[in-house]
């Protein structure tokens, strides 16, 4: 017996249009902005861990 999730996914795949175009690649601006956001969050995580280690 298949899980219900697979049955739903198969049904959706059968109803999907065949000639659907792929979306465009992200622009350079989006990639750079995403990198800045990821870098900022990693820096904040590192500072948080460092702060926690300083209290021990």
QUITAJO-V346390 format. One line per field, one symbol per residue. ss: DSSP state (A for helix, B for strand, O for the rest). psi: psi as a letter, one per 30 degrees, with the letter a starting at -180 (. if undefined). burial: b if it has 24 or more other C-alpha atoms within 12 Angstrom, else e. Layout:
BEGIN
ss=???
psi=???
burial=???
END
This chain:
BEGIN
ss=OOOAAAAAAAAAAAAOOOOOOOOOOOOAAAAAAAAAAAAAAAAAAAAAAAAAAAOO
psi=kkleeeeeeeeeeefkkehklklllkleeeeeeeeeeeeeeeeeeeeeeeeefff.
burial=eeeeeeeeeeeeeeeeeeeeeeeeeeeeeeeeeeeeeeeeeeeeeeeeeeeeeeee
END
